Amino acid sequence: MTTLPYLDSPVPLAFAHRGFSREGLENSLPAFAAAAALGFTHVETDVHTTADGVAVVFHDETLDRVSTGRGRIADLPAAVVAQARIGGTEPIPTLAAVVTAFPDLRFNLDVKDAGSVATLAAAIEELGLHDRVCVASFSDKRRRAVLRRLSRRTASSAGVGTMAAFVLLGWLPGPLLRPFLRGTDLLQIPVRVRWLKLATPRLLARAHRLGLKVHVWTIDDPARMHALFDLGVDGIMTDRGDLLAAVMRERGYWS
Protein backbone atom coordinates (compact mmCIF):
# COMPACT_ATOMS: atom_id res chain seq x y z
CA MET A 1 0.00 0.00 0.00
CA THR A 2 1.47 3.35 -1.09
CA THR A 3 1.77 5.91 1.68
CA LEU A 4 0.36 9.31 0.83
CA PRO A 5 2.90 12.16 1.12
CA TYR A 6 0.90 13.75 3.94
CA LEU A 7 1.31 10.62 6.07
CA ASP A 8 4.80 9.61 4.95
CA SER A 9 6.96 9.71 8.08
CA PRO A 10 9.40 7.28 9.72
CA VAL A 11 8.14 8.39 13.16
CA PRO A 12 4.71 9.19 14.61
CA LEU A 13 3.26 12.55 13.66
CA ALA A 14 2.79 15.45 16.05
CA PHE A 15 -0.04 17.92 15.41
CA ALA A 16 -0.34 21.38 16.90
CA HIS A 17 -4.09 21.73 17.47
CA ARG A 18 -5.18 25.10 16.02
CA GLY A 19 -1.51 26.09 16.07
CA PHE A 20 0.13 26.91 19.39
CA SER A 21 -0.71 29.83 21.64
CA ARG A 22 -0.77 30.05 25.41
CA GLU A 23 -2.48 33.44 24.98
CA GLY A 24 -5.64 32.04 23.39
CA LEU A 25 -4.83 33.13 19.84
CA GLU A 26 -5.97 29.85 18.32
CA ASN A 27 -6.03 29.53 14.52
CA SER A 28 -4.12 32.78 14.08
CA LEU A 29 -1.02 33.36 11.96
CA PRO A 30 1.13 33.82 15.11
CA ALA A 31 -0.18 30.50 16.48
CA PHE A 32 0.86 28.65 13.33
CA ALA A 33 4.20 30.44 13.31
CA ALA A 34 4.78 29.40 16.93
CA ALA A 35 3.99 25.77 16.07
CA ALA A 36 6.44 25.83 13.17
CA ALA A 37 9.09 27.40 15.40
CA LEU A 38 8.69 24.53 17.87
CA GLY A 39 9.41 22.06 15.08
CA PHE A 40 5.92 20.97 14.06
CA THR A 41 5.44 19.92 10.45
CA HIS A 42 1.70 19.22 10.88
CA VAL A 43 -1.04 21.41 12.33
CA GLU A 44 -4.75 20.88 12.81
CA THR A 45 -7.15 23.64 11.87
CA ASP A 46 -10.73 24.33 10.80
CA VAL A 47 -12.45 25.75 7.72
CA HIS A 48 -15.56 27.92 7.58
CA THR A 49 -16.80 29.94 4.62
CA THR A 50 -18.15 33.48 4.55
CA ALA A 51 -21.42 34.52 2.94
CA ASP A 52 -19.53 35.65 -0.16
CA GLY A 53 -17.53 32.46 -0.55
CA VAL A 54 -14.19 33.07 1.16
CA ALA A 55 -12.72 30.14 3.13
CA VAL A 56 -11.36 31.23 6.50
CA VAL A 57 -9.51 29.39 9.24
CA PHE A 58 -11.66 29.45 12.39
CA HIS A 59 -13.10 26.79 14.68
CA ASP A 60 -16.50 28.07 15.81
CA GLU A 61 -19.62 28.65 13.75
CA THR A 62 -19.83 32.14 15.24
CA LEU A 63 -17.19 34.78 15.91
CA ASP A 64 -18.32 35.43 19.47
CA ARG A 65 -16.20 33.14 21.67
CA VAL A 66 -12.63 34.05 20.78
CA SER A 67 -12.85 37.25 18.73
CA THR A 68 -14.16 40.79 18.88
CA GLY A 69 -16.69 39.98 16.14
CA ARG A 70 -20.25 38.81 16.45
CA GLY A 71 -22.46 36.56 14.34
CA ARG A 72 -22.29 33.44 12.17
CA ILE A 73 -19.43 33.38 9.70
CA ALA A 74 -21.72 31.88 7.05
CA ASP A 75 -24.00 34.94 7.31
CA LEU A 76 -21.24 37.56 7.09
CA PRO A 77 -19.22 38.88 4.15
CA ALA A 78 -15.46 38.40 4.22
CA ALA A 79 -14.88 42.12 4.75
CA VAL A 80 -16.81 42.02 8.04
CA VAL A 81 -15.10 38.83 9.23
CA ALA A 82 -11.75 40.46 8.45
CA GLN A 83 -12.50 43.24 10.94
CA ALA A 84 -12.79 40.79 13.87
CA ARG A 85 -9.73 40.21 16.05
CA ILE A 86 -8.86 36.93 17.76
CA GLY A 87 -8.07 37.70 21.38
CA GLY A 88 -8.55 41.35 20.51
CA THR A 89 -5.36 41.50 18.45
CA GLU A 90 -5.12 39.03 15.55
CA PRO A 91 -7.21 38.98 12.35
CA ILE A 92 -8.97 35.82 11.25
CA PRO A 93 -6.85 34.49 8.38
CA THR A 94 -8.14 33.14 5.12
CA LEU A 95 -7.23 29.57 4.27
CA ALA A 96 -5.23 30.78 1.28
CA ALA A 97 -3.23 33.16 3.46
CA VAL A 98 -2.34 30.44 5.98
CA VAL A 99 -1.20 27.78 3.52
CA THR A 100 0.75 30.38 1.54
CA ALA A 101 2.44 31.85 4.62
CA PHE A 102 3.65 28.43 5.78
CA PRO A 103 4.61 26.44 2.66
CA ASP A 104 6.44 23.79 4.71
CA LEU A 105 3.49 22.99 6.98
CA ARG A 106 0.94 20.26 6.36
CA PHE A 107 -2.63 20.93 7.41
CA ASN A 108 -5.31 18.70 8.89
CA LEU A 109 -8.43 20.54 7.71
CA ASP A 110 -11.75 20.04 9.48
CA VAL A 111 -14.61 20.92 7.11
CA LYS A 112 -16.97 22.62 9.52
CA ASP A 113 -20.02 23.29 7.36
CA ALA A 114 -21.62 22.33 4.05
CA GLY A 115 -20.81 25.75 2.64
CA SER A 116 -17.10 24.96 2.92
CA VAL A 117 -17.19 21.87 0.70
CA ALA A 118 -16.84 23.80 -2.55
CA THR A 119 -14.47 26.46 -1.23
CA LEU A 120 -12.10 23.94 0.33
CA ALA A 121 -12.03 21.75 -2.77
CA ALA A 122 -11.39 24.81 -4.93
CA ALA A 123 -8.52 25.94 -2.68
CA ILE A 124 -6.90 22.49 -2.78
CA GLU A 125 -7.11 22.48 -6.57
CA GLU A 126 -6.04 26.08 -7.18
CA LEU A 127 -3.15 26.03 -4.71
CA GLY A 128 -2.04 22.46 -5.42
CA LEU A 129 -2.45 21.34 -1.81
CA HIS A 130 -3.19 17.66 -2.46
CA ASP A 131 0.01 16.41 -0.79
CA ARG A 132 -0.14 18.95 2.05
CA VAL A 133 -3.61 18.41 3.48
CA CYS A 134 -5.79 15.83 5.16
CA VAL A 135 -9.52 16.38 4.64
CA ALA A 136 -11.37 15.67 7.88
CA SER A 137 -14.84 16.19 9.30
CA PHE A 138 -17.20 14.65 11.80
CA SER A 139 -19.52 14.50 8.78
CA ASP A 140 -18.59 11.79 6.28
CA LYS A 141 -21.00 13.41 3.83
CA ARG A 142 -19.04 16.68 3.88
CA ARG A 143 -15.59 15.17 3.66
CA ARG A 144 -16.56 12.81 0.84
CA ALA A 145 -18.18 15.69 -1.01
CA VAL A 146 -14.82 17.49 -0.89
CA LEU A 147 -12.96 14.38 -2.08
CA ARG A 148 -15.29 13.92 -5.05
CA ARG A 149 -14.43 17.39 -6.30
CA LEU A 150 -10.68 16.80 -6.36
CA SER A 151 -8.63 15.87 -9.41
CA ARG A 152 -6.42 13.58 -7.32
CA ARG A 153 -6.31 12.10 -3.85
CA THR A 154 -5.61 13.76 -0.57
CA ALA A 155 -5.38 11.99 2.76
CA SER A 156 -8.72 11.80 4.56
CA SER A 157 -9.80 10.95 8.10
CA ALA A 158 -12.92 8.99 9.04
CA GLY A 159 -16.07 10.81 10.04
CA VAL A 160 -18.37 9.64 12.82
CA GLY A 161 -20.30 7.23 10.62
CA THR A 162 -17.20 5.56 9.23
CA MET A 163 -15.67 5.33 12.68
CA ALA A 164 -18.83 3.72 14.04
CA ALA A 165 -18.77 1.16 11.24
CA PHE A 166 -15.14 0.40 12.00
CA VAL A 167 -15.88 -0.14 15.70
CA LEU A 168 -19.19 -2.00 15.40
CA LEU A 169 -18.34 -4.12 12.35
CA GLY A 170 -14.75 -4.84 13.29
CA TRP A 171 -15.53 -8.56 13.43
CA LEU A 172 -15.97 -8.62 9.65
CA PRO A 173 -13.09 -9.92 7.52
CA GLY A 174 -11.04 -7.14 5.94
CA PRO A 175 -12.46 -7.49 2.41
CA LEU A 176 -16.00 -7.08 3.76
CA LEU A 177 -15.11 -4.16 6.04
CA ARG A 178 -13.15 -2.15 3.49
CA PRO A 179 -16.21 -0.88 1.54
CA PHE A 180 -17.34 0.90 4.72
CA LEU A 181 -13.94 2.63 4.83
CA ARG A 182 -13.88 3.98 1.29
CA GLY A 183 -12.00 7.25 0.99
CA THR A 184 -10.52 6.77 4.45
CA ASP A 185 -6.81 6.65 5.22
CA LEU A 186 -6.76 7.26 8.96
CA LEU A 187 -8.79 7.33 12.15
CA GLN A 188 -8.55 10.40 14.35
CA ILE A 189 -10.03 9.57 17.73
CA PRO A 190 -10.24 10.60 21.38
CA VAL A 191 -8.92 8.15 23.95
CA ARG A 192 -12.51 7.34 24.89
CA VAL A 193 -16.09 8.31 24.16
CA ARG A 194 -18.03 8.17 27.43
CA TRP A 195 -17.74 4.56 28.63
CA LEU A 196 -16.15 3.24 25.43
CA LYS A 197 -12.35 3.28 25.27
CA LEU A 198 -11.17 3.69 21.69
CA ALA A 199 -7.39 3.91 21.96
CA THR A 200 -6.75 0.23 22.63
CA PRO A 201 -4.22 -2.31 21.33
CA ARG A 202 -7.06 -4.19 19.63
CA LEU A 203 -8.30 -1.13 17.72
CA LEU A 204 -4.77 -0.20 16.70
CA ALA A 205 -4.00 -3.70 15.48
CA ARG A 206 -7.23 -3.85 13.46
CA ALA A 207 -6.60 -0.42 11.92
CA HIS A 208 -3.02 -1.25 11.00
CA ARG A 209 -4.07 -4.54 9.39
CA LEU A 210 -6.38 -2.51 7.15
CA GLY A 211 -3.63 0.00 6.33
CA LEU A 212 -5.15 2.80 8.43
CA LYS A 213 -3.17 5.20 10.60
CA VAL A 214 -4.50 6.16 14.06
CA HIS A 215 -4.15 9.65 15.52
CA VAL A 216 -5.39 10.56 19.01
CA TRP A 217 -6.72 13.94 20.17
CA THR A 218 -6.42 16.17 22.19
CA ILE A 219 -3.61 15.12 24.56
CA ASP A 220 -1.93 17.75 26.76
CA ASP A 221 -0.19 15.60 29.38
CA PRO A 222 3.35 14.30 28.66
CA ALA A 223 2.81 11.05 30.55
CA ARG A 224 -0.25 10.26 28.43
CA MET A 225 1.67 11.21 25.28
CA HIS A 226 4.41 8.72 26.16
CA ALA A 227 1.84 6.03 26.98
CA LEU A 228 0.06 6.48 23.65
CA PHE A 229 3.30 6.37 21.68
CA ASP A 230 4.24 3.22 23.61
CA LEU A 231 0.85 1.80 22.60
CA GLY A 232 1.72 2.36 18.96
CA VAL A 233 -0.40 5.31 17.86
CA ASP A 234 0.67 7.00 14.63
CA GLY A 235 0.09 10.57 15.78
CA ILE A 236 -1.01 12.85 18.59
CA MET A 237 -2.83 16.20 18.51
CA THR A 238 -2.27 18.65 21.33
CA ASP A 239 -3.05 22.16 22.54
CA ARG A 240 0.30 22.10 24.36
CA GLY A 241 2.68 22.10 21.46
CA ASP A 242 5.56 22.96 23.75
CA LEU A 243 5.03 19.77 25.77
CA LEU A 244 4.53 17.49 22.78
CA ALA A 245 7.62 18.93 21.08
CA ALA A 246 9.63 18.08 24.19
CA VAL A 247 8.24 14.52 24.20
CA MET A 248 9.06 14.09 20.50
CA ARG A 249 12.65 15.12 21.14
CA GLU A 250 12.93 13.02 24.28
CA ARG A 251 11.87 9.95 22.32
CA GLY A 252 14.25 10.70 19.47
CA TYR A 253 11.46 11.36 17.00
CA TRP A 254 12.74 14.87 16.26
CA SER A 255 16.34 16.00 16.02
FENDABEL-V373203 format. One record per pair of residues at least 6 apart in sequence whose ideal C-beta (glycine too) atoms are under 6 Angstrom apart, sorted by the first residue. I is the first residue (numbers start at 1). J is the second residue. D is the distance in Angstrom with one decimal. If there is no record, write none. Layout:
# FENDABEL-V373203
i:I j:J d:D
i:I j:J d:D
This chain:
# FENDABEL-V373203
i:1 j:211 d:4.6
i:4 j:155 d:4.8
i:5 j:131 d:3.9
i:6 j:106 d:5.6
i:6 j:134 d:5.5
i:6 j:155 d:4.2
i:7 j:155 d:5.6
i:7 j:213 d:5.8
i:11 j:253 d:4.1
i:12 j:229 d:6.0
i:12 j:234 d:5.4
i:12 j:235 d:5.4
i:13 j:42 d:5.3
i:13 j:235 d:3.7
i:14 j:40 d:6.0
i:14 j:244 d:5.2
i:14 j:248 d:5.3
i:15 j:42 d:4.8
i:15 j:44 d:4.9
i:15 j:237 d:4.1
i:16 j:35 d:3.5
i:16 j:40 d:4.6
i:16 j:43 d:4.7
i:16 j:241 d:4.3
i:17 j:44 d:4.9
i:17 j:218 d:5.3
i:17 j:237 d:4.8
i:17 j:238 d:5.8
i:17 j:239 d:5.1
i:18 j:26 d:3.9
i:18 j:27 d:4.7
i:18 j:45 d:6.0
i:19 j:31 d:2.8
i:19 j:32 d:4.3
i:19 j:35 d:4.9
i:19 j:43 d:5.8
i:20 j:31 d:5.7
i:20 j:34 d:4.5
i:20 j:35 d:4.4
i:20 j:241 d:3.5
i:21 j:31 d:4.2
i:24 j:87 d:5.1
i:25 j:31 d:5.1
i:25 j:86 d:5.4
i:25 j:87 d:4.8
i:25 j:90 d:5.3
i:27 j:45 d:5.7
i:27 j:57 d:5.0
i:27 j:58 d:5.7
i:28 j:86 d:4.9
i:28 j:90 d:3.9
i:29 j:93 d:5.4
i:32 j:43 d:5.9
i:32 j:102 d:5.6
i:35 j:43 d:5.3
i:35 j:241 d:5.3
i:36 j:102 d:6.0
i:38 j:241 d:5.2
i:38 j:245 d:4.4
i:39 j:245 d:5.4
i:39 j:254 d:5.4
i:42 j:106 d:4.8
i:43 j:105 d:5.8
i:43 j:107 d:6.0
i:44 j:108 d:4.2
i:44 j:237 d:5.4
i:45 j:57 d:5.2
i:45 j:107 d:5.9
i:46 j:59 d:4.5
i:46 j:110 d:4.6
i:46 j:112 d:5.3
i:47 j:55 d:5.5
i:47 j:95 d:5.9
i:47 j:109 d:5.4
i:47 j:111 d:5.8
i:47 j:116 d:4.8
i:47 j:120 d:5.3
i:48 j:56 d:5.7
i:48 j:58 d:5.2
i:48 j:73 d:4.4
i:48 j:112 d:5.1
i:49 j:55 d:5.2
i:49 j:115 d:4.5
i:49 j:116 d:4.4
i:49 j:119 d:4.6
i:50 j:73 d:5.9
i:50 j:76 d:5.9
i:50 j:77 d:5.9
i:50 j:78 d:4.4
i:50 j:81 d:5.4
i:51 j:75 d:5.7
i:51 j:76 d:5.7
i:51 j:77 d:5.4
i:52 j:77 d:4.8
i:52 j:78 d:5.6
i:53 j:119 d:6.0
i:54 j:78 d:3.9
i:54 j:94 d:5.9
i:55 j:95 d:4.1
i:55 j:119 d:4.1
i:55 j:120 d:6.0
i:55 j:123 d:5.7
i:56 j:92 d:5.4
i:56 j:94 d:5.4
i:57 j:93 d:5.2
i:57 j:95 d:5.6
i:57 j:98 d:5.2
i:58 j:92 d:5.4
i:61 j:72 d:5.8
i:62 j:72 d:5.2
i:63 j:69 d:3.4
i:63 j:70 d:5.9
i:63 j:84 d:5.0
i:64 j:70 d:5.6
i:66 j:86 d:5.6
i:67 j:84 d:4.2
i:67 j:85 d:5.9
i:67 j:86 d:5.0
i:68 j:84 d:5.4
i:68 j:85 d:4.7
i:68 j:88 d:5.8
i:69 j:84 d:2.9
i:74 j:115 d:5.4
i:81 j:92 d:5.7
i:84 j:92 d:5.6
i:95 j:123 d:5.4
i:106 j:132 d:5.0
i:107 j:133 d:5.0
i:108 j:134 d:4.7
i:108 j:136 d:5.8
i:109 j:133 d:5.4
i:110 j:136 d:5.1
i:110 j:137 d:5.9
i:111 j:120 d:5.8
i:111 j:137 d:4.2
i:111 j:142 d:4.7
i:111 j:143 d:5.9
i:111 j:146 d:6.0
i:117 j:142 d:5.8
i:117 j:145 d:4.5
i:117 j:146 d:5.4
i:120 j:146 d:5.5
i:121 j:146 d:4.9
i:121 j:149 d:3.6
i:121 j:150 d:6.0
i:130 j:152 d:5.4
i:130 j:154 d:5.1
i:133 j:154 d:5.4
i:134 j:155 d:4.1
i:134 j:157 d:5.8
i:135 j:143 d:5.2
i:135 j:146 d:5.0
i:135 j:154 d:5.4
i:135 j:156 d:4.7
i:136 j:157 d:4.0
i:137 j:143 d:4.2
i:137 j:159 d:5.6
i:138 j:159 d:5.6
i:138 j:160 d:5.1
i:139 j:159 d:5.5
i:140 j:159 d:3.4
i:140 j:161 d:4.6
i:140 j:162 d:5.3
i:143 j:156 d:5.8
i:143 j:159 d:5.8
i:144 j:183 d:5.6
i:147 j:156 d:5.9
i:147 j:183 d:5.3
i:155 j:185 d:4.9
i:156 j:183 d:5.5
i:156 j:185 d:5.7
i:157 j:186 d:5.0
i:157 j:188 d:4.6
i:158 j:184 d:4.8
i:158 j:187 d:5.1
i:162 j:184 d:5.5
i:165 j:180 d:4.1
i:169 j:177 d:5.9
i:170 j:206 d:5.5
i:174 j:210 d:5.8
i:186 j:212 d:5.7
i:186 j:213 d:4.0
i:187 j:207 d:5.7
i:187 j:212 d:5.7
i:187 j:214 d:5.1
i:188 j:215 d:4.5
i:189 j:198 d:4.6
i:189 j:216 d:6.0
i:191 j:199 d:4.6
i:192 j:198 d:5.9
i:199 j:216 d:5.4
i:204 j:214 d:5.6
i:204 j:232 d:5.2
i:207 j:214 d:5.0
i:213 j:234 d:4.0
i:214 j:233 d:5.4
i:214 j:234 d:5.3
i:215 j:235 d:3.7
i:216 j:228 d:5.5
i:216 j:233 d:5.2
i:216 j:236 d:5.6
i:217 j:237 d:3.9
i:218 j:237 d:5.3
i:218 j:239 d:5.8
i:219 j:225 d:5.5
i:219 j:236 d:5.2
i:219 j:238 d:5.4
i:220 j:238 d:5.6
i:220 j:239 d:5.5
i:220 j:240 d:4.4
i:222 j:243 d:5.3
i:222 j:247 d:5.3
i:225 j:236 d:5.7
i:225 j:247 d:4.6
i:238 j:244 d:4.4
i:248 j:254 d:4.4
